[in-house]
Amino acid sequence: MKRTNYMVAVMLFTALFMSCNKKAQANTPKEFTPADVPDYLDVGFSSMGFSWLKGYDMATLPENLVIPNGIEYIDEEAFANCKILESVVIPESLTDIRNSAFYDCENLKSVTFPATLRGIGANAFEYCTALEGNISIPGGVYTIGRQAFKNCKSIKSVTIEEGVTKIGLEAFVHCSSLESVVIPDSVTSIEQGAFAWCSSLKSVTIPATVTKIGDHAFYGSVKEVYFKGRKAHWQSLDKGKYLETFDENTIVHCTDGDLAKWY
């Protein structure tokens, strides 16, 4: 009797193990290999097992690009000056968009960023003048690179999600159609010229967590600032050296009253 019970237990355990193993195998992502790369993309593979997007074939690249899942970063200038692209969907496997990756893609209208994204490099989308609507920056992005969206003249709004800590130098300079921007409490630094000459941006809310606002950060744009801190806190902030961080007559609304002059 004891032997029978033992054999039954062994059989049940074996069946359960095999079932769990099959489920684990089914849920394990398929390894990304050269066979998975469309003919119109140039993808590099390292001996360490990671892959990156290097470039494209102009003759066959589709207007609406869905980057295959498995690619981990987009290399510098991978799509620079590409006139074909109109939209790009970036996969969950991708963590980094490197410098000038989509520089001067003048017909690019939309891009979808995954929550896994960690970096947007310098000049990554500079002169993407057709990029429109709302740009949402995932919270995992540690910094928005220098001039990342410079001269993206059709963007209407920017939502920066909680987790981003730094808005880089001139990141959104000359985004002349930008009307609103959401800056989360995680941001501590707004660098020089970040939103300068965004002529449609009339007001901005700045969290009390910000410790630095660089020269010309909002120059030629906002007329009203809503600061989530007290007046004394605002006056103690590092706001640049040349009294041109905001326009001269910009009004600051603090939690304990208004300041007629921002400096």
C-alpha positions in Angstrom: 0.0 0.0 0.0 2.8 2.4 0.9 4.6 1.5 -2.3 1.4 2.2 -4.3 0.9 5.6 -2.7 4.6 6.4 -3.3 4.3 5.5 -7.0 1.2 7.6 -7.4 2.9 10.6 -5.7 5.9 10.2 -8.1 3.6 10.1 -11.1 1.7 13.2 -10.0 4.9 15.1 -9.3 6.3 14.1 -12.7 3.1 15.2 -14.5 3.1 18.5 -12.7 6.8 19.1 -13.5 6.3 18.4 -17.2 3.2 20.7 -17.3 5.1 23.6 -15.7 8.1 23.0 -17.9 6.0 23.2 -21.0 4.4 26.4 -19.8 7.8 27.9 -19.1 9.0 26.9 -22.6 5.9 28.4 -24.1 6.5 31.7 -22.2 10.2 31.9 -23.0 10.8 34.5 -25.7 12.1 33.2 -29.0 15.8 34.0 -29.5 16.2 36.9 -32.0 18.4 35.8 -34.9 19.4 37.1 -38.3 16.6 35.1 -39.8 14.1 37.3 -38.0 15.4 40.5 -39.6 13.4 42.0 -42.5 15.4 42.6 -45.7 15.0 46.3 -45.5 16.8 46.6 -42.1 20.5 46.3 -41.4 20.9 44.7 -37.9 24.1 43.9 -36.1 24.6 40.9 -33.8 27.3 40.7 -31.2 29.1 37.6 -29.9 27.6 38.5 -26.5 24.1 37.9 -27.8 22.7 41.4 -28.2 21.5 43.1 -31.4 21.2 46.7 -32.7 19.7 48.5 -35.6 22.4 50.0 -37.8 20.5 51.3 -40.9 18.1 50.5 -43.7 17.6 49.8 -47.4 16.1 52.9 -48.9 14.5 51.1 -51.8 12.4 48.8 -49.7 11.9 50.5 -46.3 8.2 50.9 -45.6 6.7 54.3 -44.7 5.2 52.9 -41.5 8.0 51.0 -39.7 7.4 48.4 -37.0 10.9 47.6 -35.6 11.1 43.8 -34.7 11.0 42.8 -31.1 14.5 41.6 -30.1 16.4 44.7 -31.2 18.0 46.4 -28.2 19.1 49.8 -29.4 19.0 52.0 -32.5 22.5 53.1 -33.4 23.8 56.6 -34.1 22.4 58.1 -37.3 20.7 54.8 -38.2 17.8 56.7 -40.0 19.3 60.1 -40.3 18.0 62.2 -43.2 15.5 59.4 -44.1 12.7 61.0 -46.1 10.6 57.8 -46.3 9.5 57.2 -42.7 6.1 58.5 -41.6 5.6 56.5 -38.4 7.8 54.2 -36.2 6.7 51.7 -33.6 9.5 50.8 -31.2 9.4 47.4 -29.5 9.5 46.5 -25.8 13.0 44.9 -26.3 14.6 48.3 -27.1 16.2 50.4 -24.4 18.2 53.1 -26.1 17.8 55.5 -29.1 21.3 56.9 -29.7 22.5 60.2 -31.0 21.0 61.5 -34.2 19.2 58.2 -34.8 16.2 59.9 -36.6 17.8 63.3 -37.3 16.1 65.2 -40.0 13.4 62.6 -40.8 11.3 65.4 -42.2 8.2 63.3 -43.0 8.1 61.4 -39.7 4.7 62.1 -38.1 4.5 59.7 -35.1 6.7 57.6 -32.9 5.7 55.2 -30.2 8.1 54.7 -27.3 8.0 51.5 -25.1 8.0 51.6 -21.3 11.4 49.8 -21.5 13.1 52.8 -23.1 16.0 54.1 -21.0 17.8 56.7 -23.1 17.0 59.3 -25.9 20.3 60.5 -27.3 21.4 64.0 -28.4 19.7 65.2 -31.6 17.8 61.9 -31.8 14.7 63.6 -33.4 16.1 67.0 -34.3 14.5 68.6 -37.4 11.7 66.0 -37.5 9.5 68.9 -38.4 6.4 66.8 -39.2 6.4 65.0 -35.8 3.0 65.9 -34.4 0.5 65.5 -31.6 1.6 64.4 -28.1 5.0 63.1 -27.3 5.1 60.9 -24.3 8.5 60.2 -22.6 8.5 57.0 -20.5 9.5 57.3 -16.9 12.4 54.9 -17.3 14.3 57.4 -19.5 17.1 58.7 -17.3 17.6 61.8 -19.3 16.2 63.5 -22.5 19.3 64.2 -24.5 20.7 67.5 -25.8 18.6 68.9 -28.6 16.7 65.6 -28.8 13.6 67.2 -30.2 15.0 70.5 -31.4 13.0 72.2 -34.2 10.2 69.6 -34.0 7.8 72.4 -35.1 4.5 70.4 -35.2 4.5 68.8 -31.7 1.5 70.1 -29.7 2.2 68.6 -26.3 4.8 66.8 -24.3 4.1 64.4 -21.4 7.2 63.5 -19.4 6.3 60.5 -17.1 7.3 60.1 -13.5 10.9 58.8 -13.3 12.7 61.1 -15.7 15.1 63.3 -13.7 16.7 65.6 -16.3 15.5 67.5 -19.4 18.7 68.1 -21.4 20.2 71.2 -23.0 17.8 72.6 -25.6 15.9 69.4 -25.7 12.7 71.1 -27.1 14.1 74.4 -28.3 12.2 76.0 -31.2 9.2 73.6 -30.9 7.0 76.5 -32.1 3.6 74.6 -31.9 4.2 73.2 -28.4 1.2 74.4 -26.2 1.6 72.3 -23.1 4.2 70.3 -21.2 3.8 68.0 -18.2 6.9 68.0 -15.9 6.8 65.3 -13.2 8.0 65.6 -9.6 10.9 63.3 -10.4 12.6 66.0 -12.5 15.4 67.8 -10.7 17.1 69.6 -13.6 15.8 71.6 -16.5 18.9 72.4 -18.6 19.8 75.5 -20.6 17.4 76.4 -23.4 15.3 73.3 -22.8 12.0 75.0 -23.9 13.4 78.3 -25.3 11.5 79.9 -28.2 8.5 77.6 -27.9 6.3 80.5 -28.9 3.0 78.7 -28.3 3.9 77.6 -24.8 2.2 80.3 -22.6 2.5 78.7 -19.1 4.2 75.8 -17.4 4.0 74.0 -14.0 7.3 73.3 -12.3 7.5 70.9 -9.4 9.2 71.9 -6.2 11.7 69.0 -6.7 13.5 71.0 -9.4 16.8 72.4 -8.1 18.2 73.8 -11.3 16.7 75.8 -14.2 19.4 76.7 -16.8 19.9 79.9 -18.7 17.3 80.5 -21.4 15.4 77.4 -20.3 12.0 79.1 -21.1 13.2 82.3 -22.8 10.9 83.5 -25.6 8.0 81.2 -24.4 6.1 81.1 -21.1 4.6 84.2 -19.5 3.3 82.4 -16.4 5.0 79.8 -14.2 3.1 77.8 -11.6 5.6 76.6 -9.0 4.6 73.8 -6.6 6.6 75.4 -3.8 6.8 78.6 -1.7 8.2 81.9 -2.8 11.3 81.6 -0.7 12.0 78.2 -2.2 11.6 79.6 -5.7 14.0 82.5 -4.9 16.6 80.1 -3.7 16.7 78.0 -6.9 19.6 78.0 -9.3 18.0 79.8 -12.2 21.0 80.6 -14.4 23.5 83.5 -14.5 22.3 86.0 -17.1 18.7 86.8 -16.0 17.4 85.4 -19.3 16.0 82.1 -18.1 12.5 83.5 -18.6 11.2 86.6 -20.3 11.6 89.7 -18.1 7.9 90.0 -17.3 7.1 86.4 -16.6 5.0 86.0 -13.5 5.6 83.2 -11.0 2.6 81.8 -9.0 3.8 80.0 -5.9 1.8 78.1 -3.2 2.0 81.1 -0.9 1.4 83.9 -3.4 2.7 85.5 -6.6 6.0 87.0 -7.6 5.8 89.8 -10.1 9.3 89.1 -11.3 10.7 85.6 -11.8 14.3 86.5 -10.7 
